[in-house]
Amino acid sequence: MLRLLNRVFVGPFYAKNAGTFLVFILLAFGFLSAVEHKALIMAALSSPFFLAIVFLFWSLYLLKTTAFIRQELTAPEHLFLQTFWLVPSLIRRAMWLAVQIALFFPIILYAGWMVQIAVQYGQWESLTAIVLVVFSLIVTGAFLADYRLRHPNPNAFHLPHLTLKLPYELFFPAYWLRHEPLSLVLTKAFSGLLLAGVCRLYPTDDYDQRLLLIGLLLAILGHSQVSGQISAFERKYLLFLPNLPLSWSQRFGRYALTYGILWLPELLILLRNRPATIRLDYLGWLWLTGWGGLMLLHGLAYGRTILPERWLSGIFASFITGLLAIMFGLPVGLWLLISWLGAVGFWYQAFTRRMTL
């Protein structure tokens, strides 16, 4: 039974969030040396406020895993799991704990590193807090999963809502906001905070425009899972879409508007945090390049069955290639052409292949 639970929850969770994990790993360990990262951990261990921020991020991760389990339990193909509540309570809760430990494996690894440093420097209060918080989060996640299993349709108070006729371009943003709000918040928070942080670095030292391009590259890769979410949304709710009499350019335009809406907050963040040494028109070109990058990722993933490990390898290779190109001074105008021409080319190829099947 535990193997089945791992195949239903653990494997799909890591596959769905592979791009996000990769970007976090690259950001945490690709730009900081081991000494610098150790210094950050020491700062967290010696500062209750900083440590509380770390715990807050771990709590958000718990919400993400809980939301994923809730979504999978209500999925039509997983309704057979409702019989799981017939398993004796002690065994069932032990299995949920095992699932939560597997889902929390990245947090457990990082917490273990923090515990090792805390022991080395005698930070016993912080060590105790880390162990208690991780244990509490795992137990809470297991309890919430078991509660959702035993209460698949809980009674809830629903506020009256206003019915609006949405254009097609807002279908997925509205669905993302309503049904997967944690994924939306984490994706946009990572992208927005990254761009804002890169902009705030400019007054501290002498940086050129390549720093903004690196931040943009990471922000784009942070959205690498969105194309898969849109495809899954269409397969579940818009089965009639491939049969509509729309040309490839009409379909491309609609997707472009959808991604433009999703990418709009980054424009506001760039304008709000614009460094004094960066021209306003350059930020415009930068934002358009990011928009094209999202469309390129969509064109690469649309209509294709890509194994998660291959997609993860492609994202990693894209980061390394893009970083090298930025370091060698590839200008933003060329990035803009590459992203949009690549998006159009891959989309046209995917559309024509789909029409010939």
N, C-alpha and C positions, 0 to 999 in steps of 0.2 A: 504493500500500500504506500509506503514511504517513497518508493521509486516512482510510483504513479504521480504522487504529489509533486515530486521534484520535476517531473516531465511537464506537468501542467503549469506550475508556478515558477520554479527557480530558473529553468532553462529559458523559457520565453521572456522572463523579466530581464535577464542579462542580454538576451538577443535584441530585445526592443530598445534597450538603453545603452547599447554598445558604443554608439557614437558619443553620447554624453560622457560615459566613463572614460573614453579615450581622451577627450578634450580636457577633462579634469586631471587626468594623469599627466598629459603633456604640459598643462599649465603648472601643476604642482611640482613635477620632477624634471621637466624639460628646461625650465628657465631658472630654477633655483638649484644651486649645488647642495650637496649633502650637509655641508657646514651651515649654509644659510637656512636650510629647512630645519635643521636641528635648533638653530637660534630661534626660529619662530615657535617651535614646540616649547622651548624653554621659556619664552615670553608668555605663552599660554599657561604653562604650569605655574608661573610665578604671579599671574594676574587673574584674579577671580572673574573680572569682567571679560577678558579675552577668552578665558576658558568657557564662560557662559555662552559666548558667541559660537564656539565650536560645538557645544551641546545643542544649541539652537539648530545648527545645520544638520546635526545627527537626527534631531526630532523631525525636521522637514523630510529627511530621508525615510524615517518611519512612516510618515504620512504618505509618501510616494509608494512604499511597499504595501501599505494597507489598502490604498486606493486600487492598486493593481490586483490584489487578491480579491477585493470586492467586485471588481469588474469581471474577473475571470469566473468567479462563482456564479454570477448572473448571466454569463454568456450561454446561449442556447446549447452549444456543443458540450458544455460542462455541467448541465443540469443533473447528470448522473451522480455528481458529487454530493447531492443532497442526502443520499443514502449513507454518507460518511458519518453522519451524526449518530447512526446506530452502533458504531464502534464504541466500546466502553470508554467512559470519560477520561480515565487516567491515560489510556493508550492514545486516545485521540489528541489530548493536550500535549502529550510528549511528542507526537508527530508534528503538531503545529510548531512546537518549540524548535524541532529539528529544521523545519522549513524556514523559520525566521532566522535561525543561526546561519543557514545557507544564504539567505537574502542579505544578511548583515555582514557577510564575510569581508567586504572591503572596509567597513567601519571597524570590525574586530581587528583586522590587520593593523590599521592605523592606530587604533587605541592600544594595541599591544606594543607598538613602537613607542607611544607616549609613556606607557607604563614602564618600559625598559629604561627610558631616560629619567623618569621620575624616581625609580629605584637608584639609579646611578648618582643622582644629585640630592637624594633624600627628601624629595617633595611628597611626603606621605599623605598629606591632606588632599592634594590634587590626585594622587594615585587612587585613594579611596573614592573620591568623587567620580573619577573616570569609570572604575569598575562598577559602582552602583548605578551610574547612568546607563551604561551599556546593558547591564543586566536588566534594569527596569524597562528599557526600550524593547528588548527582545521579548520579555514576558508580556508587556503591554501589546505588542504586535500579535503574539500568539493568542492572547485573550480576545482581541478585537476580531481576529480571523475566525476563532471558534464561535464568537457571538454572532457574527454575520452568517456563519453556517447554520446556526440554530434559529436564527431569525432572518430568513431570506427576504421577507416582506414586512419590515417593521412599520408600525403605525407612526406616522409623522405629520406634523402640522405644516400644511402647504399654504403659502401666501398666494393670493390671487395674482395672476400674471397677465400681462397685456400681450395679446396676439398680434404679431406684426408679420407682414409679408416680406420675407427677405429675398434679395436677389441672390442668384447662384453663387456669386463671388463671396458671399458672407456665410454660406452653408457650413463650410468647415470651420472658420473662426468661431462661429456661434456654437458649433458642436464641441470644439476644443475647450471653449470657455465653460460650457455647461457640464460636460461629462468628464473631461480630463483637466480640471483647473490646476491641479498640482503640476502636471507636466508643462502646462502653459506658463505658470509662474516661474518654475525652475529654469525653463529654457530662456525666457525673456529676461529673468533676473541675471542669469549668467552672462548673457550677451550684453545687456545694458550696463551691468557693473564692470564688465571687462572693458568696454569701450570708454566708459566714464573714467575708469582708473588709468587707462592709457593716456587719455587727454590730460588728466591731472598730473602725470609724470613730467610733462613738458616744462613747467616752471622750476622743477627741481634740478635740471641739468640741461646740457646742450644735446637735444635729440633732433633727428631729421624726420622726414615724412615716412621713412620705412617703418618706424615704430607703429604708426597708425595702421599701416598695411598689415603688419603682423597681428595687431589686435583685431582687424577686420577679418583676417583669415581664420582666426580662432573663433570669432563670433559666428561666421558662416558654418564652420564645422560643428559648432554647438547646436545648429539646427539640422544636423544630418539625419535625425530620425523623423523629421516632419514629413518628408516625402513618403516614407513608409506609412505614417499615420493617415495621410490623405488617401493613399491607395487602399488601406484597410477600410477607411470610412466609405469610400465609393463602392467597394465590393460588398459592404454590408447594407448600405442604405440607398445606393444609386445604381442598381443593377441595370437599369434601362439606359444609362448614360452612353455606353458605346454605340447604341443603336440610333441615337439622335442624328438627324441630318445636318451635322456641323462639320465644316472644313477643319483642316489641321490648324490653320491660322486663327480661326475663331476659338477653337479649344485652347490654343496656346495663349491667346489674349485673355481668356477668362482665368486661366491659371496664373498668368502674370499679375492680374489684378488681385487675386487672392493672396499671392505672396507679397505683393506690394503693401497690402493692408497689414499683413503680419510683420513686415519689415519696417513699417512706419514709425514705431516707437524709437528705433535706433536713430532715425533722422533727428527726432526731437532731442535725444540724448547728445548726439554730436553737436547740434546747434547750441544746446545749453552749456556744454562743457568745452566749447571750441577754444583751443590754445591761441594765445595772442599772435603767435608766429605762423599760424596756419590760415591761409586764405579761405574765405567763405565758399568760393566756387570749388575749391579742392575738396571740401567736405561734401559738396553736392555730387561730385564725380565719385567720391569714395562710397557714398550711400548707393548710388546707381550701380556701382561695381558689386556691392554686397547683394543687391536685388538680383542682379544677373547671376551671381554665385548660387543663390538659392534656386533659381530656375535651372541652372546647370545640374545641380544635385537632383532636382526633380526629373529632368530629362534622362539622367543616367539610371534612375531607379524605376521610372514608369514603364509598366508592361513587361518587366523582367523579374524572374525569380532568382534572387541573389541570396546565397547563403550568408548568414550573419558574419561568419568569420572572414569571408571574402570581402564583404562590405567594410568590415572593420579594417582589414588590411589595406583596402583602397583609400579609406579616410586617412590612415596613417601615412601611406605613400603620398597622398595629396598634400598633407601638411609638410612633409619633408621637402617635396619638390617645390611647393609654394614658398617655403622659408628660404630655400637656396636662391630661388629666382628673385625674391625681395632683397636678399642680401647683396645680390649682384646688380641691383638698381633697376629692375624692371618697373617702368613708370605706371602710374595708375591708369592712364589712358589706354595702355596696352592691356592691362588687366581687364578693363571695361570691355574692350573688343573681344578678348578671349572668352570671358564669361558669357556674354550675350550671344556671340556667334556659336559657341559650343552648345549653349542652351537650345538655340534654334535648330542646330544640326542634329543633336541627339533626339530632340523632340520629334522632328520630322521623320527621322529614321524609326523611332518607336511607333509613331502613328502609321506609317506606311506598312511596317511589318505587321501591325495589329490588323490592318485592313485586308491584308492578303491571307490571313489565317482563316 
